Amino acid sequence: MCRSASTWPHAFATEKMRAADISEALLPTLSRQDIRDLFPGPEHFLRRKATWKLFHKEQEVQQAASPNQENGSNGRGQATVQVNPCVSETPRPSNPTPPQPDVQEILDPPRTCSYPTLNMLFILTVMDELRCILDRSNPDFISDLKTSWESFYGKAQFYGVFKKLLGPSTTQDKVTRSIAMMKALPEMFPSPVAPPKNLGHASEAMVHILEPTENPNTYLQRRPVFSPVLIICDSSCMLAIGSTPVITFPKENIDTAVLYLLAYYYTFHLTYPKCIATLLSVLQSEVQQDAIHDSYATSSYKKALSEWKKFIGE
């Protein structure tokens, strides 16, 4: 079991709101500055943004419907719609509503709020940020990305068996298969740079299985790399950046955890760790369909991609 509930980000939000004597009923009344004061610092950017969006989506839609009155014009007869990200005054185009099934899954019933609900909304927010970066005009981007990952994952299972890194998966449940895949991926697409000695296997740069007596805070403080990491305990998964917990999600959703990791690399403009740079570059081009520029296409990436393409017959 995990050592302490205080290590998980949704528990952090709960504690902060309780300390400030803020109930769920008061959340819709919070201003942008109130949310900044409640969750200060760049590490809570997505938490602030998700909290604001949860209660002000209708307001943004109304503003978008009356652009000439409140938002002005960009000089070409088109309205410039302001979105409130809670931390930045830089105008950004308004994002369309995410795919309806995802929204219903997170907000059930609609317009209700609980701290686990907020935590799931953080996931939707970072995935929508990834959509804005890679394919802003595609409202089905998240669904398409999941389909792309499922296709890659299915082929990678055979590739892992071919390279003797994975065993047959017929008797394994989804969680066991997903963990085995994440541990094997860095060897399927190896980088020439070895991981730091106190990190251990290269897969530790992206996933760590928490021991029953292990304290996640202590592990994160001692971790020698800053990259996003997925920490798995008995019943839940936590994604952290550096020593800061960011999101949690149920263990049964672990099959999409790699997509969350990639999304945080993009959202926070993080550099790939050298020990898994080849793997992340392959995932970038093959799963996210975001081509690697020639100046960043290393020899190890070209070799790994060539072997992969040959195996899948492309």
Secondary structure, 3 states (H helix, E strand, C coil): CCCCHHHCHHHHHHHHHHHCCCCHHHHHHCCHHHHHHHCCCHHHHHHHHHHHHHHHHHHHHHHHHCHHHHCCECCCCCECCCCCCCCCCCCCCCCCCCCHHHHHHHCCCCCCCCHHHHHHHHHHHHHHHHHHHHHCCCCCHHHHHHHHHHHHHHHHHHHHHHCCCCCCCCCCCHHHHHHHHHHHHHHHCCCCCCCCCCCCCHHHHCEEECCCCCCHHHHHHHCCCCCEEEEECCCEEEEEECCEEEEEEEHHHHHHHHHHHHHHHHHCCCCCCHHHHHHHHHHHHHCCCCCCCHHHCCHHHHHHHHHHHHHHCC
